[in-house]
């Protein structure tokens, strides 16, 4: 693949983000959804990976990874963060 080194990516949606493929960045990756983030594929970043969801939280049965940084998950609401990682993997 022809990746551009240190290229950061930000992806945002008013409602849901549903990934069944690959979302990746050669730098940092920021994902924000107004409602929920669902991943059955691969979400990866070389540097830091940040995911922000609305009320519904994160459902991951795929791979969420940061090669040389951290994985941060938060929500927009001032309430408990809901993460369902059944059959999923998170790596940093």
VEXLO-210839 format. One line per field, with one value per atom (N, C-alpha, C, O, CB): residue number from 1; residue in three letters; atom name; x, y, z. Coordinates in steps of 0.02 Angstrom, whole numbers, always signed. Glycine has a CB too. Layout:
residues N
k c(NUM  ...) .
r c(ala  ...) .
a c(CA  ...) .
px c(X  ...) .
py c(Y  ...) .
pz c(Z  ...) .
END
This chain:
residues 92
k c(1  1  1  1  1  2  2  2  2  2  3  3  3  3  3  4  4  4  4  4  5  5  5  5  5  6  6  6  6  6  7  7  7  7  7  8  8  8  8  8  9  9  9  9  9  10  10  10  10  10  11  11  11  11  11  12  12  12  12  12  13  13  13  13  13  14  14  14  14  14  15  15  15  15  15  16  16  16  16  16  17  17  17  17  17  18  18  18  18  18  19  19  19  19  19  20  20  20  20  20  21  21  21  21  21  22  22  22  22  22  23  23  23  23  23  24  24  24  24  24  25  25  25  25  25  26  26  26  26  26  27  27  27  27  27  28  28  28  28  28  29  29  29  29  29  30  30  30  30  30  31  31  31  31  31  32  32  32  32  32  33  33  33  33  33  34  34  34  34  34  35  35  35  35  35  36  36  36  36  36  37  37  37  37  37  38  38  38  38  38  39  39  39  39  39  40  40  40  40  40  41  41  41  41  41  42  42  42  42  42  43  43  43  43  43  44  44  44  44  44  45  45  45  45  45  46  46  46  46  46  47  47  47  47  47  48  48  48  48  48  49  49  49  49  49  50  50  50  50  50  51  51  51  51  51  52  52  52  52  52  53  53  53  53  53  54  54  54  54  54  55  55  55  55  55  56  56  56  56  56  57  57  57  57  57  58  58  58  58  58  59  59  59  59  59  60  60  60  60  60  61  61  61  61  61  62  62  62  62  62  63  63  63  63  63  64  64  64  64  64  65  65  65  65  65  66  66  66  66  66  67  67  67  67  67  68  68  68  68  68  69  69  69  69  69  70  70  70  70  70  71  71  71  71  71  72  72  72  72  72  73  73  73  73  73  74  74  74  74  74  75  75  75  75  75  76  76  76  76  76  77  77  77  77  77  78  78  78  78  78  79  79  79  79  79  80  80  80  80  80  81  81  81  81  81  82  82  82  82  82  83  83  83  83  83  84  84  84  84  84  85  85  85  85  85  86  86  86  86  86  87  87  87  87  87  88  88  88  88  88  89  89  89  89  89  90  90  90  90  90  91  91  91  91  91  92  92  92  92  92) .
r c(unk  unk  unk  unk  unk  unk  unk  unk  unk  unk  unk  unk  unk  unk  unk  unk  unk  unk  unk  unk  unk  unk  unk  unk  unk  unk  unk  unk  unk  unk  unk  unk  unk  unk  unk  unk  unk  unk  unk  unk  unk  unk  unk  unk  unk  unk  unk  unk  unk  unk  unk  unk  unk  unk  unk  unk  unk  unk  unk  unk  unk  unk  unk  unk  unk  unk  unk  unk  unk  unk  unk  unk  unk  unk  unk  unk  unk  unk  unk  unk  unk  unk  unk  unk  unk  unk  unk  unk  unk  unk  unk  unk  unk  unk  unk  unk  unk  unk  unk  unk  unk  unk  unk  unk  unk  unk  unk  unk  unk  unk  unk  unk  unk  unk  unk  unk  unk  unk  unk  unk  unk  unk  unk  unk  unk  unk  unk  unk  unk  unk  unk  unk  unk  unk  unk  unk  unk  unk  unk  unk  unk  unk  unk  unk  unk  unk  unk  unk  unk  unk  unk  unk  unk  unk  unk  unk  unk  unk  unk  unk  unk  unk  unk  unk  unk  unk  unk  unk  unk  unk  unk  unk  unk  unk  unk  unk  unk  unk  unk  unk  unk  unk  unk  unk  unk  unk  unk  unk  unk  unk  unk  unk  unk  unk  unk  unk  unk  unk  unk  unk  unk  unk  unk  unk  unk  unk  unk  unk  unk  unk  unk  unk  unk  unk  unk  unk  unk  unk  unk  unk  unk  unk  unk  unk  unk  unk  unk  unk  unk  unk  unk  unk  unk  unk  unk  unk  unk  unk  unk  unk  unk  unk  unk  unk  unk  unk  unk  unk  unk  unk  unk  unk  unk  unk  unk  unk  unk  unk  unk  unk  unk  unk  unk  unk  unk  unk  unk  unk  unk  unk  unk  unk  unk  unk  unk  unk  unk  unk  unk  unk  unk  unk  unk  unk  unk  unk  unk  unk  unk  unk  unk  unk  unk  unk  unk  unk  unk  unk  unk  unk  unk  unk  unk  unk  unk  unk  unk  unk  unk  unk  unk  unk  unk  unk  unk  unk  unk  unk  unk  unk  unk  unk  unk  unk  unk  unk  unk  unk  unk  unk  unk  unk  unk  unk  unk  unk  unk  unk  unk  unk  unk  unk  unk  unk  unk  unk  unk  unk  unk  unk  unk  unk  unk  unk  unk  unk  unk  unk  unk  unk  unk  unk  unk  unk  unk  unk  unk  unk  unk  unk  unk  unk  unk  unk  unk  unk  unk  unk  unk  unk  unk  unk  unk  unk  unk  unk  unk  unk  unk  unk  unk  unk  unk  unk  unk  unk  unk  unk  unk  unk  unk  unk  unk  unk  unk  unk  unk  unk  unk  unk  unk  unk  unk  unk  unk  unk  unk  unk  unk  unk  unk  unk  unk  unk  unk  unk  unk  unk  unk  unk  unk  unk  unk  unk  unk  unk  unk  unk  unk  unk  unk  unk  unk  unk  unk  unk  unk  unk  unk  unk  unk  unk  unk  unk  unk  unk  unk  unk  unk  unk) .
a c(N  CA  C  O  CB  N  CA  C  O  CB  N  CA  C  O  CB  N  CA  C  O  CB  N  CA  C  O  CB  N  CA  C  O  CB  N  CA  C  O  CB  N  CA  C  O  CB  N  CA  C  O  CB  N  CA  C  O  CB  N  CA  C  O  CB  N  CA  C  O  CB  N  CA  C  O  CB  N  CA  C  O  CB  N  CA  C  O  CB  N  CA  C  O  CB  N  CA  C  O  CB  N  CA  C  O  CB  N  CA  C  O  CB  N  CA  C  O  CB  N  CA  C  O  CB  N  CA  C  O  CB  N  CA  C  O  CB  N  CA  C  O  CB  N  CA  C  O  CB  N  CA  C  O  CB  N  CA  C  O  CB  N  CA  C  O  CB  N  CA  C  O  CB  N  CA  C  O  CB  N  CA  C  O  CB  N  CA  C  O  CB  N  CA  C  O  CB  N  CA  C  O  CB  N  CA  C  O  CB  N  CA  C  O  CB  N  CA  C  O  CB  N  CA  C  O  CB  N  CA  C  O  CB  N  CA  C  O  CB  N  CA  C  O  CB  N  CA  C  O  CB  N  CA  C  O  CB  N  CA  C  O  CB  N  CA  C  O  CB  N  CA  C  O  CB  N  CA  C  O  CB  N  CA  C  O  CB  N  CA  C  O  CB  N  CA  C  O  CB  N  CA  C  O  CB  N  CA  C  O  CB  N  CA  C  O  CB  N  CA  C  O  CB  N  CA  C  O  CB  N  CA  C  O  CB  N  CA  C  O  CB  N  CA  C  O  CB  N  CA  C  O  CB  N  CA  C  O  CB  N  CA  C  O  CB  N  CA  C  O  CB  N  CA  C  O  CB  N  CA  C  O  CB  N  CA  C  O  CB  N  CA  C  O  CB  N  CA  C  O  CB  N  CA  C  O  CB  N  CA  C  O  CB  N  CA  C  O  CB  N  CA  C  O  CB  N  CA  C  O  CB  N  CA  C  O  CB  N  CA  C  O  CB  N  CA  C  O  CB  N  CA  C  O  CB  N  CA  C  O  CB  N  CA  C  O  CB  N  CA  C  O  CB  N  CA  C  O  CB  N  CA  C  O  CB  N  CA  C  O  CB  N  CA  C  O  CB  N  CA  C  O  CB  N  CA  C  O  CB  N  CA  C  O  CB  N  CA  C  O  CB  N  CA  C  O  CB  N  CA  C  O  CB  N  CA  C  O  CB  N  CA  C  O  CB  N  CA  C  O  CB) .
px c(+42  +0  +43  +101  -47  +17  +53  +28  -9  +45  +49  +28  +71  +132  +31  +40  +76  +95  +51  +33  +159  +182  +155  +151  +257  +136  +112  +50  +39  +167  +10  -52  -107  -124  -73  -135  -188  -256  -264  -187  -304  -371  -423  -417  -381  -474  -531  -594  -604  -534  -636  -698  -754  -750  -695  -807  -862  -929  -935  -856  -979  -1046  -1096  -1084  -1059  -1151  -1203  -1235  -1253  -1256  -1243  -1277  -1229  -1194  -1336  -1226  -1187  -1128  -1131  -1230  -1075  -1021  -1021  -1015  -951  -1029  -1029  -973  -974  -1099  -925  -868  -866  -865  -803  -865  -857  -796  -785  -920  -756  -697  -636  -621  -704  -601  -541  -544  -554  -477  -533  -523  -454  -443  -580  -407  -339  -308  -328  -296  -257  -221  -147  -127  -246  -106  -33  -7  +52  +1  -52  -36  -85  -97  -36  -116  -168  -236  -247  -168  -283  -351  -401  -398  -362  -447  -501  -567  -581  -495  -609  -675  -727  -720  -679  -778  -830  -898  -910  -821  -943  -1011  -1061  -1050  -1022  -1114  -1165  -1203  -1230  -1212  -1206  -1242  -1196  -1178  -1301  -1177  -1137  -1083  -1085  -1182  -1034  -982  -986  -981  -910  -994  -996  -940  -934  -1066  -898  -842  -840  -837  -776  -843  -832  -771  -755  -894  -737  -677  -615  -603  -685  -577  -514  -516  -529  -452  -503  -492  -422  -409  -547  -377  -307  -275  -294  -267  -225  -185  -113  -100  -212  -66  +4  +17  +53  +51  -12  -4  -67  -94  +7  -91  -148  -214  -224  -152  -258  -325  -376  -374  -334  -420  -471  -539  -552  -460  -584  -652  -700  -695  -666  -746  -795  -864  -879  -784  -906  -974  -1024  -1008  -986  -1086  -1140  -1166  -1128  -1196  -1231  -1263  -1252  -1244  -1337  -1251  -1252  -1184  -1183  -1277  -1129  -1064  -1032  -1043  -1070  -991  -950  -966  -969  -876  -976  -982  -926  -922  -1053  -882  -824  -819  -812  -759  -823  -809  -752  -741  -872  -718  -661  -597  -587  -673  -555  -490  -487  -500  -431  -470  -457  -385  -369  -507  -341  -271  -234  -251  -235  -184  -137  -67  -50  -146  -28  +38  +88  +124  +64  +91  +142  +113  +148  +193  +48  +15  -33  -24  -20  -85  -135  -204  -215  -138  -249  -319  -360  -359  -342  -396  -439  -511  -527  -417  -556  -627  -665  -654  -650  -710  -749  -818  -831  -715  -862  -928  -944  -913  -981  -994  -1013  -1057  -1057  -1049  -1094  -1141  -1105  -1052  -1199  -1134  -1105  -1134  -1163  -1119  -1126  -1151  -1102  -1048  -1221  -1120  -1075  -1060  -1104  -1105  -998  -977  -992  -971  -901  -1027  -1045  -1000  -999  -1120  -961  -918  -935  -931  -843  -953  -963  -907  -907  -1035  -860  -802  -803  -750  -738  -863  -870  -839  -857  -944  -793  -756  -713  -690  -804  -701  -661  -592  -578  -695  -549  -481  -463  -474  -431  -434  -408  -334  -316  -448  -293  -220  -188  -205  -189  -141  -103  -33  +9  -137) .
py c(-60  +0  +62  +60  +0  +116  +180  +228  +274  +211  +217  +260  +322  +319  +222  +379  +441  +442  +441  +504  +445  +443  +501  +558  +442  +488  +538  +576  +632  +586  +547  +579  +563  +504  +556  +614  +604  +603  +632  +660  +567  +561  +573  +548  +491  +614  +624  +605  +626  +698  +565  +542  +557  +538  +465  +591  +607  +595  +601  +680  +578  +566  +595  +594  +491  +620  +647  +592  +602  +685  +532  +478  +420  +423  +453  +369  +309  +302  +324  +248  +270  +246  +171  +143  +277  +137  +64  +43  +60  +37  +5  -17  -93  -127  +10  -119  -190  -203  -259  -220  -152  -157  -134  -160  -117  -85  -58  +18  +49  -84  +46  +119  +125  +102  +155  +157  +162  +229  +264  +105  +246  +308  +295  +257  +362  +327  +322  +367  +364  +340  +408  +451  +437  +380  +526  +491  +484  +477  +502  +544  +444  +433  +456  +434  +359  +500  +523  +505  +524  +600  +468  +448  +474  +463  +369  +508  +535  +521  +533  +612  +494  +478  +508  +505  +402  +538  +567  +516  +532  +606  +453  +402  +344  +337  +376  +302  +243  +229  +254  +182  +189  +163  +88  +59  +190  +55  -18  -40  -15  -43  -86  -110  -186  -219  -82  -214  -286  -299  -356  -318  -246  -250  -229  -253  -207  -183  -159  -83  -50  -185  -56  +16  +23  -1  +50  +56  +59  +126  +161  +3  +142  +202  +186  +145  +261  +218  +211  +248  +224  +237  +307  +347  +338  +283  +423  +391  +387  +376  +401  +450  +337  +323  +347  +326  +248  +392  +419  +406  +422  +495  +377  +364  +396  +384  +288  +438  +472  +454  +464  +550  +427  +409  +448  +477  +333  +450  +482  +437  +407  +502  +432  +396  +320  +288  +410  +291  +218  +184  +124  +199  +219  +190  +153  +170  +143  +103  +66  -8  -38  +78  -38  -110  -132  -111  -131  -175  -198  -274  -304  -166  -304  -376  -386  -442  -416  -332  -334  -316  -336  -286  -278  -257  -181  -147  -285  -155  -84  -80  -107  -50  -45  -45  +19  +55  -102  +32  +87  +56  +25  +145  +64  +31  +65  +31  +32  +131  +166  +220  +265  +198  +216  +266  +234  +177  +317  +271  +246  +242  +273  +291  +205  +202  +236  +215  +127  +288  +325  +320  +333  +399  +301  +294  +337  +332  +219  +379  +422  +432  +411  +490  +464  +479  +553  +589  +437  +575  +645  +662  +719  +663  +614  +626  +621  +590  +576  +652  +649  +590  +597  +715  +531  +470  +413  +423  +452  +355  +297  +281  +285  +237  +263  +242  +168  +127  +257  +149  +80  +52  +78  +73  -1  -34  -108  -141  -22  -135  -207  -231  -217  -223  -268  -292  -368  -400  -271  -398  -470  -492  -466  -491  -540  -565  -513  -523  -594  -457  -404  -401  -435  -337  -360  -352  -278  -244  -392  -254  -186  -189  -220  -142  -157  -161  -93  -53  -209  -80  -18  -32  +14  +39) .
pz c(+0  +0  +0  +23  +60  -25  -29  +25  +10  -98  +87  +142  +145  +134  +208  +159  +170  +244  +287  +149  +259  +328  +368  +343  +331  +431  +479  +457  +480  +493  +414  +393  +443  +452  +321  +476  +524  +490  +436  +577  +520  +492  +546  +602  +460  +530  +574  +536  +479  +599  +568  +539  +588  +646  +522  +565  +611  +576  +515  +635  +618  +593  +643  +704  +581  +618  +661  +702  +760  +620  +672  +706  +721  +772  +664  +679  +693  +644  +587  +689  +668  +625  +629  +684  +645  +571  +568  +521  +462  +545  +547  +507  +503  +554  +537  +442  +430  +387  +365  +397  +376  +334  +373  +427  +270  +345  +377  +376  +324  +342  +435  +442  +473  +529  +486  +437  +464  +448  +401  +437  +488  +478  +487  +531  +526  +446  +453  +509  +526  +387  +538  +596  +650  +669  +576  +676  +727  +693  +637  +775  +727  +702  +754  +812  +682  +734  +778  +747  +690  +790  +785  +761  +810  +871  +753  +785  +828  +798  +738  +839  +839  +817  +866  +927  +809  +841  +884  +924  +977  +843  +901  +937  +955  +1014  +895  +907  +924  +872  +816  +930  +893  +848  +852  +906  +868  +794  +789  +742  +686  +764  +766  +726  +725  +777  +754  +664  +655  +612  +596  +623  +593  +551  +589  +644  +489  +559  +589  +591  +540  +549  +650  +658  +687  +742  +705  +650  +673  +657  +611  +642  +698  +689  +707  +751  +731  +673  +691  +756  +799  +635  +764  +825  +868  +872  +808  +900  +946  +909  +854  +988  +941  +916  +967  +1025  +900  +947  +991  +962  +904  +1002  +1003  +981  +1032  +1092  +975  +1006  +1048  +1022  +963  +1049  +1066  +1045  +1086  +1138  +1054  +1061  +1096  +1151  +1188  +1048  +1155  +1209  +1206  +1258  +1208  +1146  +1140  +1150  +1164  +1072  +1146  +1160  +1102  +1044  +1217  +1119  +1071  +1073  +1127  +1085  +1014  +1007  +962  +904  +979  +987  +948  +950  +1003  +976  +892  +886  +835  +812  +865  +819  +774  +810  +867  +715  +777  +805  +808  +759  +764  +867  +876  +901  +953  +928  +863  +883  +867  +820  +850  +909  +898  +902  +952  +951  +850  +847  +894  +930  +776  +893  +933  +978  +1000  +887  +992  +1033  +1081  +1103  +991  +1098  +1145  +1112  +1060  +1208  +1144  +1122  +1176  +1234  +1111  +1158  +1204  +1181  +1123  +1210  +1228  +1213  +1263  +1323  +1215  +1237  +1282  +1251  +1195  +1294  +1290  +1263  +1270  +1309  +1298  +1232  +1232  +1292  +1315  +1168  +1316  +1371  +1438  +1444  +1369  +1488  +1555  +1593  +1647  +1593  +1564  +1596  +1585  +1556  +1569  +1608  +1602  +1529  +1486  +1637  +1516  +1450  +1442  +1484  +1439  +1389  +1376  +1321  +1265  +1356  +1338  +1290  +1290  +1342  +1306  +1231  +1223  +1177  +1117  +1192  +1206  +1170  +1161  +1155  +1206  +1160  +1151  +1085  +1032  +1155  +1088  +1030  +996  +939  +979  +1029  +1000  +1032  +1082  +1009  +1003  +1028  +1027  +977  +986  +1082  +1085  +1104  +1154  +1136  +1063  +1072  +1067  +1024  +1021  +1113  +1109  +1134  +1136  +1151) .
END
